[in-house]
């Protein structure tokens, strides 16, 4: 009942490889673009993957940095948790290693607040994996719940978490914000902060700007219908070493061309040849099929600079131009003399701080950071998922460090040797009311598909898994048009356990 749902079954009765004339260009070299390109290349499509940056990875990108002590390190965009119900992403990763030996268990998933608040830490990894049992155990075990407080909870609103339906939930709840939904539930301030607010922030959206329907979809995907529990994994080495270099080799083995430093500047219908992609300073690329797998700002800019595409598919162009972005977010990686308490978790979610949302101890997670740190040093990464507007990155980092010291007092004694800090504005927004205009994978521009964590999908998914799901969906549409079997795809159950129960 709660195991993986076969969203796209295998079709061994159909041909597995395309004919000799199938061509595709994939624009964007993050998880979505690499996944789409790999599935297509495996089936014989002649693929070129274009990435504007000098490296693959998108929001899992990496770069080299020389630290003040002269050492060379690989720095990453930021920590990402590889949750175990990310079935499609994991199926892509198994191309590199069927046993996923390059991933390791991160350990607990604690949610913490500063000691002066007086709230005991939560840890979701101790809960049963079976849906419904996990919910019952949370109610019974959580220090943030008191059974007597449940009398004040609006039961019908709470049951919306178990009634998730990909059509009905958005029809009923997309008009209001997650903050309004949380207000209506009636949970205690502590329960709301420890169990819900930190969860909403992790999607780079403030709950006041985050669709209640999207929030319910995430509750369904990560908790109420997730048969794998909230345990997560992460690569044992940096993303370049663990993912992008092996994926590049695998793509090239299957005949794909991987081109970095190639910025697509416009898209044009190309008659019988399909599509043309104009590339800054280089010849245009031509292919029968086109997959656009760039982030929201890049996709908006690319479509706005493509007048022939706008004329061909004005509805698509309007929908993309209206897409909201998420809040700005800041990531800082601190290379330090000294270390925090050995009992601190590798990853900790933080609640009720003004800017600090999570802390990751990279020297206890990743090989390169561990080798740099050795004994007596540490590498900490601090995230602010939805930054207050108008503050500089340096001011936000100073505030995060102060808040970390209030959370973990020993952190005040760390001496920072180098802070690698970046502010980003490329996360997708999921504002109330935007679901109906959010484009899906298939578009009204024949031969053009979309992929990314911002693209609508009826497969329960989010973040990296949404990127992989939409990529495989795009690739499957290409394979369908070419007359061959689709790539199988699994997901959690598509609807909540109470989805068919009518509301009073």
Secondary structure, 3 states (H helix, E strand, C coil): CCCCEEEECCCCCCCCCCCCCCEEEEECCCHHHHHHHHHHHHCCCEEEEEECCCCCCHHHCEEEEECCCCCEEEEECCCCCEECCCHHHHHHHCCCCCCCCCEEECCCCEEECCHHHCCCCEEHHHCCCCCCHHHHHHHHHCCCCCHHHHHHCCHHHHHCCCCCCCCHHHHHHCCCEHHHHHHHHCCCHHHHHHHHHHHHHCCCCCCCCCEHHHHHHHHHHHHHCCCCCCCEEEECCCHHHHHHHHHHHHHHHCCCEEEECCCEEEEEECHHHCEEEEECCEEEEEECEEEECCCHHHHHHHHHCCHHHHHHCHHHHHHHHCCCECCCEEEEEEEEECCCCCCCCCEEEECCCCCCCEEEEHHHCCHHHHHHHCCCEEEEEEEECCCCCCCCHHHHHHHHHHHHHHHCHHHHHCEEEEEEEEEECCCECCCCCCHHHCCECECCCCCEEECCCCCECCCCCCHHHHHHHHHHHHHHHHHHHCCCCCCCEEECCCCCCCCCCCCC
